[in-house]
Amino acid sequence: MLAQLQHLTKDAADLAAAPLWPLSDQDLTGMLHAAHHLAQIATVLQARLIHQARTRGIPEAHGHRNAKGWLRSLLVVDPQPARDLVAHADVLQRPAIGQAVLDGRADLRQAAVIAETLDALPDDLAHTDGAADTYAIVEQAETALLDMAGEFPAYQLRRVGERILDHVAPEVADQAAAAALARQEAHAHPRRGFTMSLPVNGMVRLSGALGLEDAAVVQAALHPLCAPSPDDKRTPSQQRADALTEICRLALRTTDLPVDGGEPPQLSVAVTYGPLAQALGVGTTDTGVRVSPDTVRRLACDARILPLVLGGQSQILNAGRRRRNATGALRRALHLRDRGCAFPGCDRPPRWTDAHHVWHWAAGGPTNLDNLVLLCVRHHKVLHDPRAGWQIRLAPDRRPDFIPPPDIDPHQKPCRNQYHQHQ
């Protein structure tokens, strides 16, 4: 068998190195299908060899605690590929599933989904009156899922598998589903978690896992802020990231959060100040993260920020003004005047906005109605980005006008948000 496999490997290597330009389009796609099937078959063979090695105790005999460590050493592969091979070895022990992969009726991901679905079926399916025995139901489910593998990719097959008993044993489906969901919830709750990495190249990586109920709550909160618009160039993942940040900003504006260190939750920014240049320097948040001077200026507009201006020896020169005046009656007046983000064309409501200082507060601008305008997070960044070129001025009617940059309007005609004014 080894000599035969080595011969096949050489033939496959020769084929992989052959020129492909003489192939017709039909032959090219046909070969791609055949090459994919060949890779699946090779993995089935590896999985069977790994299973046999584990049965004989070869990993332990070679001084390894498990098959994953043995494969990493033997094949010189990373941990994840080793884990994947061991997982395939477990999945493909079901003869019908392994044969379906060999026949090309299912791929390895579909095989894994089918095996997981069958393993999740309760052991006591036959306890319902009139139900077939458990073994027969599982066998029917396996056959049905393998048939469906020709129609659905793995992620869709997983969803179908959640209701497979509705197809093969409807008399026990509701009872089994209730029991399975209860087990899932009990298993998922202690595994929930959320982490934030240390900053690397200006990015913080978020990772975590939620139970179904918690995930549904998060999705319900994010969804209204992720609605696509014709001029939105963000990717879906960028929309979700921005939505999560906006939700947290909204929470910080409320009085419902518990106090933190005796005060309402807030973000503090310490920033150096150059008296000769009369310019703000790099800022540092209370979490130790450094931010650019432009970000400091934008954050200084926000009602949740307590700027701390430091001198050369890190002494506090000015503890800033806590944004009390941007709440209460002043904030309500801004809501009545602007009715939401005042940037032309934006539909964000007032509760999703910051109070932006037209004359930057960090540069000495006052906190009063004539120097404030409501902006959503996205457009707040636009106004603080000198490359964008947008400007704001107060019109004679004491409403903010937006002056577009020349590349958008060569005449730089003042414009306003007409959407909110027609609400």
N, C-alpha and C positions, 0 to 999 in steps of 0.2 A: 504493500500500500504506500509506503514511504517513497519508493522509487517512482510509482505512478504519479503521486502528488508532485514530486520534484519535476517530472516530465511536463505535467500540466502547467506548473508554475513557469517553466522556461518558455513554453508555448505562449502563455498569457503575457509574459514580459516582452517577447518578440512582437506580439501583436500590439502591445501598448506603445512600442517605439516605432511602429510602421507609419509612414506618411499618410495623412488623412485627406489631403487635397484631392485625390482622384475620386473620392466617394461622392455619390449623388446625395441630394438632401434627404431622400427617403432612406438610403443606406446609412447616412449619418445618424438620423434619429433612431433607426432600428438598432444600430450598434450601441447607442446610448442606453436603450432599454435593456439590451443583452448584457452590457457591462454592469449595469445596476443589479440585474439579477445575479450575475456572477459574484459580485461583492457580497450579496445577501447569502448566497450558497457558501462562500468562503467563511462567513461569520458563523453559519450553522455548524460547519465542520469544526471551527475553533471551539464553539460552545460544547460540542459533544466531546472533544478531546479534553477540555477543562473539566467537564463532569467526570469523565473517566479517571483523570488524574486525582481529583478530589476523592473519588470512591476508593482509590488505592492508597490514599494518604501521602501522595508524593510531595505536596507543599510542606507538610510537617516534617517529612523525612529529609527535606532539603534545608531545614532550619527556619522555616517561616511559620508565623502564627496562622496565616490563612492564605487562600488562593490569590487574593489581591496582591499581597506582598510578593508572593512567588512569581506572579506574572510580571510585576514591575521589574524584578531582577532578571527573569528569564528572557523577556522580550524587550527589555530596556524601553519601557513606555511610562508615560506620566500616570499619576494616580487615577484620573478620571477615565481614561481608556481601559485601565485594568478593572475598575469598578463596572464599567459597561460590559466588558466581556463576561465577568462573573454573573452579572444580571441576566445576560443572554443565556448563559448556561442554565440558570434556574428556570427561565421562561420556557425554553425549548425542550424541557423534559416532558412536556405534554406532547405525545406522539402526533396527534392531529395538527397541532399548531406548528410543530417543526416541519411536518410534511407540507403544510400549506406554504411555508416560506420557500421550501425547496422547489415546489411546483410553480412558484411565482404568483400564487393567489393572495399572498399577504406579505408585507415587508416586516422588518424587525420591530419597528415602532408599533405597527398594528398588532403584531404578535404580543408585545409587552402589554398593550392596552387590553387585549382579550384575556390574557392570563390574569391581570390584575382584576378585571371585572369578574371572572369566574371565582377567584380567591375571595372576593368580597361577598359572594352569595352566602346567606346564612346556612348553617349545617342542619337546621331543623325545618326545612321547607315542607316536609311531608306531614307535619303535624296538623295541617288544615284538612278538614273533612273533604274527601273526594280528590285530594291532590295526588299526583304521581309521586313516586319515591324521589328523594333528593338526587340520587345519582342520575336518574333519567332526566330530571329537569336540568341539571348542570350540563349533561350531554347535549340536550336540545339547545341550550343557550350557546354552547360552544359552536355547534353546527351553524346556528343562525348568525352568529357574529362573524364566523369565517366567510359565510356567504356575503355578508354586508361589506366585508373588506374590499370587495371589488367595486363598491360604490362610494365609500367614505374614507377619507384620510384619517390618520390616527386621532387627531383632536376631535373630529366629528364622531368618530366611532366611539370615543370615550363617552360623549354625551348620550349617544344611542344606547350604550351599554348600561347607563344608569337606569334605564327603563326596559331592560331586556326581558324581565319577567312579565311585563305587560304583553309581550309578543308570544312567549313560550309557555307561561303558566299564569294567566291572569287571575286565577282563583286564589293565588297566594301573593300576588304582586303588592297590594296595599300593605298587608301585614309585614312582608319582608322589607319593603321600602322604609316603613316607619322604624323598624328595628335597625336597619342599616344606617339611616340618618342619625339616630340616637347614638350609635357607636361612633360614627364619624365626628359628631359634635364633641363627644366626650374625649375622643382621641386628639382632636384639633386644638381644643382650648388651652391645654398646658403647653402646646408647641408654638403658640403665638409669640411674636417678638418683632422688634423694630430696632435697627441700629443705624447710626450715622458715623461714617468714617472720619478720620482726621483729614483736613484739607490737603489735596494734592493738585498742584497746578491750577489753583483757583476753583477746584470742584470738590464737593463733598458727596460721597456715594451713599445712597440710601438703599437699605435692603431689609427684608422682613417677610413675615407671613401672617395672615389673618384668617380667622374662621369665616365661614360663609356669611353669618349674620353681620359681623363687623365689616367684612368686605362690601356687603350690600349697602351699609350705611355710608361708607367712604365713597362708593361709586355714586350714590344718590346725591352726595354733597358736591362731588366733582363735576357731574354731568352738566348742570346748567352753565358752568363756566368753560365747558369744552365744546360748545356748539360751534361748528365751523361757519365761517363767513367768507365771502368771495375774495376779500383782500388779505385774509389771514395766511401768512406764509409759514406758520409754525407746523412742525410735525405733530401727530397725535401725542407722542410722549412729551414733547415740549409744552403742549397745551395742558396736559395733566400736571406737569411740574409747576407751571404758572398757577393753575387752579389751586393746587395744594397750598402754595405760598399765600394766595389771596385769602383762602379760608382761614389760615392762621392769622393773617393781618386783621381780618374781621373779628376773630375771637379776641385779639388783643385790644380791640376798640371797645369791647363790651365790658360790663362790670360783673360778669358771671364767673370769670376765672378766679380760682383761689389766690389769696395773696401770696407773694413770694418774698420772703425776708422782711415781712411786715409792710410791704408796699404792693400796689398792683403790678402785674407782670409788665416788664418794659425792657427795651433794649438800650444799653448804654454804649456810647462810643467815645473813647478817649482819642484826642487828635492833637498833634503838635501844631504850633502856630509860629510862623516866622514873622516877627515884628518888623524886620527891615523890608521884606517883600510884601508884608501884609497879606499873606496867603496861608490857607490851611494846608497841612501836610497829610501824610498817610494816617489813617485812623485805625484803632484797635477796638474791637467789640469786647463786651464783658466775657465772651467765651474764648478770647485770645486770638480771634481771627483778624488779620490785617485786611483793610479795604482801602481802595484808592481815594484820593481827594475828591474826585467827581462823585463817588458813591457817598462820601461823607456829606457833601453839599445836598445831595438829594435826600438822604436820610434826615438831615437837619430840618427839612420841611415837614416831616411826619409828626403827627401828634403823639406818637408813642416813643419818641426819642428824647433822651436827656443828654445833650452833648456836654463833654468835659474838655475844655480847652487847656492844654498844658504848655508850660514854658520850657526853656531849654533844659532845666534841671528836673523836669517832670512835675514841677509844682503846679497846682491848679490856678490858672489865671482867671477863668470865668466858668462857673458851673452851669452856665446856660439858663434858658427859661424853660421850665417844664411846660408842656403844651396845654396847660389848663385853658388858656384863652381860645384854643382851637376847638374846644368842646362847648357844650351847653348852648347858650343863645347864639354865639357866633357860628358854631357848627350848624345849627338849625337854619340860620340865615343863609349860609352857603347852600344848604340843601334846597331851600326855597328859590334861591336865585339861579343856581346852575342845574338843579334837578338830576344830577348825575355827572359823569365825566364830561367836562366841557370841551374836550378835544373834538374837532369836527368829525361827525360820522360815528362816534363811539356810542354804544348803547348801554354801557355799564351804569347801574343804578348808584345812588349816593352812598349806600353802605359799603360799596366796593371801591371807594375812592380815598385818596390822601388829600390833605389840604396843602396845596403847593404854594410857596411864596414866590410871587412874581419877581420881587426884589429879594434875592435869597436871604433867608434869615441868618445864615452863617456870615453873610456880608453886611449884616446890620439892618436888614429889612424888618419892618414892623409886622406884628401879627394883628392885622385888622382886615375888615371885609374888603377894602379896596386893594389890598396886597395879597389876597388869597384867591385861589381858584381850585375847584375840585378836579382831580385827575386820577384815572385808574393807574395801576402799577405800570402797565405797559407804556402808557403815554406820559406818565411821570418820568420814566427813563428817557423817552424821546426828548422831552423839554430840557433835560439835564445833559443831553448829549450834544456837544457843540458841533459835531459833524452833521447832525440832522438839520440844523439850521433854522428850526422853528423858534419864533419869539411870541411873547404875549404883551399886549398893552391894554390899558383900561380905556374904554370908549367913553364918549360924553354921557351916555346913559348909565355909566358905572358898571357896565358888563364887560367881561374880558373878550377881546378880539384876538384871534390867532393870525400871525403873519407867516405865511408859508415861505420856504426857501425859494430862491430863483429857479432852481431846477424843477420845482413842482409848478410854480406859477411865476413866469418872468415878470409879471406886473406886481407881484406880491400883494394882491388884493386881500384885505382883512376878511376873515371868515369866522363863522361860529357854528356851534353844534345845533342844527335845526331839529334833530330827532327829539331831544328832550323838550324843546320849546313847543312841540306839537303834541305832547303827551296829554 
